[in-house]
């Protein structure tokens, strides 16, 4: 009987992430988590290549790439998660906090561009998601509101030079309002997913009311980590529930007085 051929890149399963208990905590080089990261990068490369001998090309920050809209998920009444797939043979790798540039034609055929932070990149680097809030009078918002599945949109990137160095600072204070928290989410996610990074994070974000908060489920997941603190500032909501005691400030806008107040307990040299 002929030996079974190795699986194709499409059939190859994603490497399993080790459990916390799989690490002995003795500083092994390489650690089981290092080996996992290596295996994951190898798997990602095989997925990108798709079994071809020629390497795929990376999405360009200089030239636009036509990407296909594959899903739209409503996060709030006016905020949506849009997921795009890249053309075959192309991939996107980004660092936490980076963004992409969208180019589109307005209704009067003028070229318009906007920057949107990357919310998530698929494990095999062939798809990405952005979070966009639509405004009734916004030129680009009117274009985006007409998007449908399969539409081709022009993107380029990633852009942005922010780099997080694990444990360079013992604490990070992150401040954002509305969709301004999106680049912060990818930074937070990367730190909390790094077993060796014990940087303490305090996210202060502002929304009008609890129904405007997004992504609520992921914020709740973040809040379960010992090194993450969440403060929600809800300027028009006096009755919002709390994820756990003391994590939500009701009827409070983000301003200098709040930042200096004992509620946030920030270091004196920061404020």
C-alpha positions as CSV (number, residue, x, y, z in Angstrom):
1,X,0.0,0.0,0.0
2,X,1.3,3.4,-1.0
3,X,2.1,5.7,2.0
4,X,-0.5,8.4,2.7
5,X,0.6,11.8,1.3
6,X,1.2,14.6,3.7
7,X,-1.8,16.9,4.2
8,X,-2.2,19.9,1.9
9,X,-1.9,23.4,3.5
10,X,-5.7,23.6,3.4
11,X,-6.0,20.4,5.4
12,X,-3.3,21.0,7.9
13,X,-4.8,21.8,11.3
14,X,-3.9,24.9,13.3
15,X,-1.2,24.1,15.9
16,X,-2.7,23.6,19.3
17,X,-1.8,26.2,21.9
18,X,-0.3,24.7,25.0
19,X,-2.1,24.9,28.3
20,X,-0.7,27.0,31.1
21,X,0.0,23.8,33.0
22,X,2.2,22.6,30.1
23,X,4.9,25.2,31.0
24,X,7.1,24.2,33.9
25,X,7.9,27.8,34.7
26,X,11.7,27.1,34.9
27,X,12.7,29.4,32.0
28,X,13.3,26.7,29.5
29,X,14.9,27.8,26.1
30,X,12.9,27.2,24.1
31,X,9.7,27.1,26.1
32,X,6.7,25.1,25.0
33,X,5.1,28.5,24.1
34,X,8.1,29.4,22.0
35,X,7.8,26.2,20.1
36,X,4.1,26.8,19.6
37,X,4.8,30.3,18.2
38,X,7.3,28.8,15.8
39,X,4.8,26.1,14.7
40,X,2.1,28.7,14.3
41,X,4.3,30.9,12.0
42,X,5.2,27.9,9.9
43,X,1.5,27.0,9.6
44,X,0.7,30.6,8.7
45,X,3.4,30.5,6.0
46,X,2.1,27.3,4.5
47,X,-1.5,28.6,4.5
48,X,-0.3,31.8,2.7
49,X,1.7,29.8,0.1
50,X,-1.3,27.5,-0.4
51,X,0.9,24.6,-1.3
52,X,2.6,26.6,-4.2
53,X,6.3,26.9,-4.5
54,X,6.2,30.7,-4.9
55,X,5.8,32.8,-1.9
56,X,2.7,34.9,-1.6
57,X,3.0,38.7,-1.6
58,X,2.4,40.9,1.4
59,X,-0.3,43.5,1.3
60,X,1.3,46.8,0.3
61,X,1.3,50.0,2.3
62,X,2.1,51.9,-1.0
63,X,-0.4,50.4,-3.4
64,X,-4.1,49.6,-2.9
65,X,-5.3,46.0,-2.9
66,X,-8.9,45.1,-3.8
67,X,-10.3,43.1,-0.9
68,X,-13.7,41.3,-0.8
69,X,-16.3,42.1,1.9
70,X,-17.2,38.7,3.4
71,X,-19.2,39.7,6.6
72,X,-20.9,42.6,8.3
73,X,-21.7,42.4,12.1
74,X,-23.7,45.1,14.0
75,X,-22.0,46.0,17.2
76,X,-24.3,48.9,18.1
77,X,-27.0,50.8,16.1
78,X,-24.4,52.7,14.2
79,X,-21.1,50.8,14.7
80,X,-20.3,47.7,12.6
81,X,-17.6,45.1,12.2
82,X,-16.6,44.6,8.6
83,X,-14.5,41.6,7.6
84,X,-12.6,41.5,4.3
85,X,-10.7,38.7,2.6
86,X,-7.5,39.3,0.6
87,X,-7.1,38.1,-3.0
88,X,-5.5,34.7,-3.5
89,X,-1.7,34.9,-3.1
90,X,-1.8,37.9,-0.8
91,X,-1.6,38.2,3.0
92,X,-1.6,40.8,5.7
93,X,0.6,40.9,8.8
94,X,0.3,43.8,11.2
95,X,1.5,44.9,14.6
96,X,-0.9,45.9,17.4
97,X,-2.2,49.4,17.0
98,X,-1.7,49.7,13.2
99,X,-4.3,50.9,10.7
100,X,-5.2,50.6,7.0
101,X,-6.3,53.2,4.5
102,X,-9.5,52.8,2.6
103,X,-10.0,54.4,-0.8
104,X,-13.5,54.8,-2.3
105,X,-15.4,56.8,-4.8
106,X,-18.1,59.2,-3.5
107,X,-21.5,59.5,-5.1
108,X,-20.2,62.4,-7.2
109,X,-17.2,60.3,-8.3
110,X,-14.6,62.0,-6.1
111,X,-11.9,59.9,-4.6
112,X,-11.9,59.9,-0.8
113,X,-9.7,58.1,1.7
114,X,-10.1,57.3,5.4
115,X,-7.9,55.5,8.0
116,X,-9.4,52.7,10.0
117,X,-7.6,50.8,12.8
118,X,-7.2,47.0,12.3
119,X,-9.4,45.2,14.8
120,X,-8.3,41.6,14.0
121,X,-6.3,39.7,11.4
122,X,-7.2,36.0,10.7
123,X,-4.7,33.4,11.9
124,X,-3.7,32.5,8.4
125,X,-3.3,36.3,7.5
126,X,-5.8,36.1,4.6
127,X,-8.6,38.2,6.1
128,X,-8.9,41.2,8.4
129,X,-11.6,43.1,10.3
130,X,-12.2,46.8,10.9
131,X,-14.7,48.5,13.2
132,X,-16.4,51.5,11.6
133,X,-19.0,53.9,13.1
134,X,-21.4,55.4,10.5
135,X,-22.5,59.0,10.6
136,X,-25.6,60.2,8.9
137,X,-23.9,63.2,7.3
138,X,-20.6,61.5,6.7
139,X,-19.4,61.3,3.0
140,X,-17.6,58.0,3.5
141,X,-20.3,56.7,5.9
142,X,-22.9,57.1,3.1
143,X,-20.7,55.0,0.8
144,X,-20.1,52.3,3.5
145,X,-23.8,52.1,4.3
146,X,-24.4,50.8,0.7
147,X,-21.8,48.1,1.0
148,X,-23.0,44.5,0.4
149,X,-21.4,41.1,0.6
150,X,-18.8,40.5,-2.1
151,X,-18.2,44.1,-2.9
152,X,-14.5,44.9,-3.7
153,X,-12.9,47.7,-1.6
154,X,-9.5,49.2,-2.0
155,X,-7.2,49.0,1.0
156,X,-3.5,49.6,1.6
157,X,-1.3,49.2,4.7
158,X,-0.6,48.4,7.4
159,X,0.5,51.8,8.7
160,X,1.7,53.0,12.1
161,X,5.0,52.8,14.0
162,X,3.8,52.0,17.5
163,X,5.7,49.2,19.2
164,X,5.0,47.7,22.6
165,X,8.1,46.4,24.4
166,X,7.0,43.9,27.1
167,X,7.7,45.1,30.6
168,X,9.3,48.4,29.5
169,X,6.7,50.0,31.7
170,X,5.1,48.3,34.7
171,X,1.7,50.0,33.9
172,X,0.0,51.4,30.8
173,X,-2.8,53.9,31.0
174,X,-4.9,53.8,27.8
175,X,-7.5,56.4,27.1
176,X,-10.0,56.3,24.2
177,X,-13.6,57.4,23.2
178,X,-15.9,55.5,20.9
179,X,-14.1,53.9,17.9
180,X,-10.9,55.5,19.3
181,X,-10.5,52.5,21.5
182,X,-10.0,50.1,18.5
183,X,-6.2,50.4,18.2
184,X,-6.0,50.1,21.9
185,X,-7.9,46.8,21.8
186,X,-5.3,45.1,19.6
187,X,-2.5,46.3,22.0
188,X,-4.4,45.0,25.0
189,X,-5.1,41.7,23.3
190,X,-1.4,41.2,22.4
191,X,-0.3,41.9,26.0
192,X,-2.9,39.7,27.7
193,X,-2.2,36.9,25.3
194,X,1.5,37.0,26.1
195,X,2.2,34.8,29.2
196,X,5.5,36.5,29.9
197,X,4.2,40.1,29.7
198,X,2.9,41.2,33.1
199,X,2.3,44.8,32.2
200,X,-0.7,46.2,34.1
201,X,-3.3,47.8,31.9
202,X,-5.9,50.4,32.8
203,X,-8.3,51.2,30.0
204,X,-10.5,54.2,30.4
205,X,-13.0,54.6,27.6
206,X,-15.9,56.9,27.0
207,X,-19.4,56.2,25.5
208,X,-22.7,57.9,25.8
209,X,-24.6,54.9,27.3
210,X,-24.2,51.2,27.8
211,X,-25.9,50.3,24.5
212,X,-23.1,52.2,22.7
213,X,-20.3,50.1,24.3
214,X,-18.4,47.7,22.1
215,X,-17.0,45.1,21.9
216,X,-18.8,44.3,25.1
217,X,-18.0,40.6,25.2
218,X,-14.3,41.1,24.6
219,X,-14.1,43.8,27.3
220,X,-15.7,41.3,29.7
221,X,-13.0,38.8,28.8
222,X,-10.3,41.3,29.3
223,X,-11.7,42.2,32.7
224,X,-11.2,38.6,33.9
225,X,-7.4,39.1,33.7
226,X,-5.6,40.1,36.9
227,X,-3.5,42.8,35.1
228,X,-6.4,44.6,33.4
229,X,-8.7,47.3,34.8
230,X,-11.6,48.8,33.0
231,X,-13.2,52.1,33.6
232,X,-16.3,53.0,31.5
233,X,-17.3,56.6,31.4
234,X,-21.0,56.8,30.4
235,X,-22.0,60.4,29.9
236,X,-25.7,59.8,29.6
237,X,-26.3,56.6,31.5
238,X,-27.0,56.6,35.3
239,X,-28.2,53.0,35.6
240,X,-25.5,51.0,33.8
241,X,-24.6,47.6,35.4
242,X,-21.0,46.9,36.3
243,X,-18.8,44.0,35.1
244,X,-17.6,43.9,38.7
245,X,-17.7,46.5,41.5
246,X,-16.1,49.8,40.8
247,X,-15.5,49.4,37.1
248,X,-18.1,51.7,35.6
249,X,-18.5,55.4,36.2
250,X,-22.0,56.5,35.4
251,X,-23.0,59.9,34.2
252,X,-19.4,61.0,33.8
253,X,-17.6,62.5,30.8
254,X,-13.8,62.0,30.3
255,X,-12.1,65.3,31.1
256,X,-9.0,66.6,32.9
257,X,-10.8,66.7,36.2
258,X,-11.7,63.0,36.0
259,X,-8.2,62.1,35.0
260,X,-6.8,64.0,38.0
261,X,-9.5,62.6,40.4
262,X,-8.9,59.8,42.9
263,X,-11.4,57.7,41.0
264,X,-8.7,56.7,38.4
265,X,-5.9,56.6,40.9
266,X,-3.3,57.6,38.4
267,X,0.4,58.3,39.4
268,X,1.0,62.0,40.1
269,X,3.8,62.2,37.5
270,X,1.3,61.0,34.8
271,X,-1.3,63.7,35.4
